[in-house]
Amino acid sequence: MSNKLDDELAQAAGLGSEDTGRASAPPVAVAPAPRAAAPKAKTSLGLLITLLVMVGALVALFMVGFKEAAIYATPVDQLMAQKDKLMGRKVRVEGELVPGSLEKRDKPCEYRFTLHGKENKETLPVRYPQCIIPDTFRDVPGGGVQVTVEGTLKSPDDFEATLVMAKCSSKYDPTTHEMKPGEGLPVN
């Protein structure tokens, strides 16, 4: 049946019956399909080197940034004991405001005050060259104002603060406040 079909196709194509034999057909040269290109070693090596350089740069950037952002926190007594080691470094210092030491200068606008440690052994003169201080930072005659300053120890007698934070000295005592009838109820 397939031979009959081949003969019919040959007649339709205008070929004679002598050309319908399978053995007499000339072989057709088929170009081989191109093979998928193997990955080049240079491309892979270049990509690997690029990735290693990028990872190395990120690690270096992280280390430098982390070192710059690290701030050493210490109480006043410990800072003064290690002043040679911490000189010129950015430091966060915690202490208590010496009563009567808060002074404001107008030209140049700055605040100067003195902190002392828990053991009252060492004092640290602080210079804050800005006009705005926290609202809770007040010189109370009885003392007890806890202050945290961040800045650089320029010399043993000069700490230049870039940030002043005062702890809230007031504490809520529920026994001192009585609610009046109807006070504190939600309004609908």
C-alpha positions as CSV (number, residue, x, y, z in Angstrom):
1,M,0.0,0.0,0.0
2,S,2.8,2.4,0.7
3,N,4.4,1.6,-2.7
4,K,1.1,2.6,-4.4
5,L,1.0,5.8,-2.4
6,D,4.6,6.5,-3.4
7,D,3.8,6.0,-7.1
8,E,0.8,8.3,-6.9
9,L,2.9,11.0,-5.3
10,A,5.6,10.6,-7.9
11,Q,3.0,10.9,-10.7
12,A,1.5,14.0,-9.1
13,A,4.9,15.6,-8.9
14,G,5.6,14.9,-12.5
15,L,8.2,12.2,-12.1
16,G,8.3,9.1,-14.2
17,S,7.8,5.6,-12.9
18,E,11.5,5.0,-13.2
19,D,12.3,7.6,-10.6
20,T,10.0,6.0,-8.0
21,G,12.4,3.4,-6.8
22,R,13.9,3.9,-3.5
23,A,17.3,2.7,-4.3
24,S,17.7,5.2,-7.2
25,A,17.0,8.3,-5.2
26,P,20.2,10.4,-4.5
27,P,21.1,10.8,-0.9
28,V,20.4,14.2,0.6
29,A,23.1,15.8,2.6
30,V,21.8,17.1,5.9
31,A,23.9,19.6,7.8
32,P,24.5,18.4,11.3
33,A,22.7,20.4,14.0
34,P,25.0,22.8,15.8
35,R,26.0,21.5,19.2
36,A,25.3,23.6,22.3
37,A,28.4,25.6,23.0
38,A,30.2,24.3,26.0
39,P,30.7,27.0,28.7
40,K,33.9,28.7,28.3
41,A,36.4,28.4,31.1
42,K,37.3,32.1,30.8
43,T,33.7,33.3,31.3
44,S,33.3,31.1,34.4
45,L,36.6,32.2,35.8
46,G,35.8,35.9,35.2
47,L,32.4,35.5,36.9
48,L,34.0,33.8,39.9
49,I,36.6,36.5,40.2
50,T,34.0,39.3,39.9
51,L,31.9,37.7,42.6
52,L,34.9,37.2,44.9
53,V,35.8,40.9,44.5
54,M,32.3,42.0,45.2
55,V,32.0,39.9,48.4
56,G,35.4,41.1,49.6
57,A,34.3,44.7,49.0
58,L,31.1,44.2,51.0
59,V,33.0,42.6,53.9
60,A,35.5,45.5,53.9
61,L,32.8,48.1,53.8
62,F,30.9,46.3,56.6
63,M,34.0,46.2,58.8
64,V,35.0,49.9,58.3
65,G,31.4,51.0,58.8
66,F,31.0,48.9,61.9
67,K,34.2,50.3,63.4
68,E,33.1,53.8,62.7
69,A,29.6,53.2,64.2
70,A,30.8,51.4,67.3
71,I,30.5,53.7,70.4
72,Y,32.2,52.7,73.6
73,A,29.8,53.3,76.6
74,T,31.3,53.8,80.0
75,P,30.6,55.5,83.4
76,V,32.6,58.7,84.3
77,D,34.9,56.9,86.7
78,Q,35.9,54.2,84.2
79,L,36.4,56.8,81.4
80,M,38.7,58.8,83.5
81,A,40.7,55.7,84.5
82,Q,41.1,54.8,80.8
83,K,41.4,58.3,79.4
84,D,44.7,57.7,77.6
85,K,43.2,54.7,75.7
86,L,39.9,56.5,74.9
87,M,41.3,59.9,74.0
88,G,40.0,61.1,70.6
89,R,37.5,58.2,70.3
90,K,33.8,58.6,70.2
91,V,32.5,57.6,73.6
92,R,29.1,57.5,75.4
93,V,29.5,58.5,79.1
94,E,27.0,58.1,81.9
95,G,27.1,60.1,85.1
96,E,25.3,62.5,87.4
97,L,25.1,66.2,86.9
98,V,27.1,68.1,89.6
99,P,24.5,70.5,91.2
100,G,25.2,74.1,90.2
101,S,27.6,73.3,87.4
102,L,25.2,73.9,84.4
103,E,26.1,77.2,82.6
104,K,24.9,78.6,79.3
105,R,27.0,80.9,77.1
106,D,25.3,82.9,74.4
107,K,28.3,83.7,72.2
108,P,29.2,81.1,71.1
109,C,26.0,79.4,72.0
110,E,27.0,76.4,74.2
111,Y,26.3,74.7,77.5
112,R,29.0,73.7,80.0
113,F,28.5,71.4,82.9
114,T,30.3,68.8,85.0
115,L,29.4,65.1,85.5
116,H,30.6,62.8,88.3
117,G,30.5,59.1,88.7
118,K,28.7,57.0,91.2
119,E,31.6,56.9,93.6
120,N,32.2,60.7,93.2
121,K,35.9,60.1,92.7
122,E,36.2,61.6,89.3
123,T,34.6,64.5,87.5
124,L,34.3,65.2,83.8
125,P,33.9,68.7,82.4
126,V,31.5,68.6,79.4
127,R,31.2,71.2,76.7
128,Y,28.0,71.0,74.5
129,P,28.4,73.4,71.6
130,Q,24.6,73.6,70.7
131,C,21.8,75.9,71.9
132,I,19.1,73.2,72.4
133,I,19.2,70.7,75.3
134,P,16.5,68.2,76.3
135,D,13.6,69.5,78.4
136,T,14.3,67.0,81.2
137,F,17.9,68.3,81.5
138,R,17.7,70.7,84.5
139,D,20.0,71.7,87.2
140,V,18.2,70.5,90.4
141,P,19.7,71.8,93.7
142,G,19.4,68.4,95.4
143,G,21.2,66.7,92.5
144,G,20.3,63.2,91.2
145,V,20.0,64.2,87.5
146,Q,21.3,61.3,85.5
147,V,22.9,62.3,82.2
148,T,24.3,60.4,79.3
149,V,26.5,62.3,76.9
150,E,28.0,61.2,73.6
151,G,31.0,62.8,72.1
152,T,34.8,62.9,72.0
153,L,37.3,63.2,74.9
154,K,39.6,66.0,73.6
155,S,41.7,66.2,76.7
156,P,41.3,65.1,80.4
157,D,39.6,68.5,81.1
158,D,37.6,68.7,77.8
159,F,34.8,66.4,76.7
160,E,33.0,67.8,73.6
161,A,29.5,66.3,73.5
162,T,27.5,65.9,70.3
163,L,24.5,64.5,72.1
164,V,23.0,65.0,75.5
165,M,20.4,62.7,77.0
166,A,18.9,63.2,80.4
167,K,17.0,60.5,82.2
168,C,13.6,61.5,83.4
169,S,14.0,62.2,87.1
170,S,10.3,62.1,88.0
171,K,8.7,58.9,88.8
172,Y,5.0,58.2,88.9
173,D,3.8,57.3,92.4
174,P,0.1,56.1,92.3
175,T,-0.3,56.8,96.0
176,T,0.2,60.6,95.5
177,H,-2.6,60.9,92.9
178,E,-6.2,60.3,93.7
179,M,-8.8,60.1,90.9
180,K,-12.0,62.1,91.4
181,P,-15.3,60.5,90.8
182,G,-15.9,60.2,87.0
183,E,-12.3,61.0,86.1
184,G,-10.6,58.6,83.7
185,L,-13.8,57.0,82.5
186,P,-14.3,56.7,78.8
187,V,-16.7,59.1,77.2
188,N,-19.3,57.6,74.8
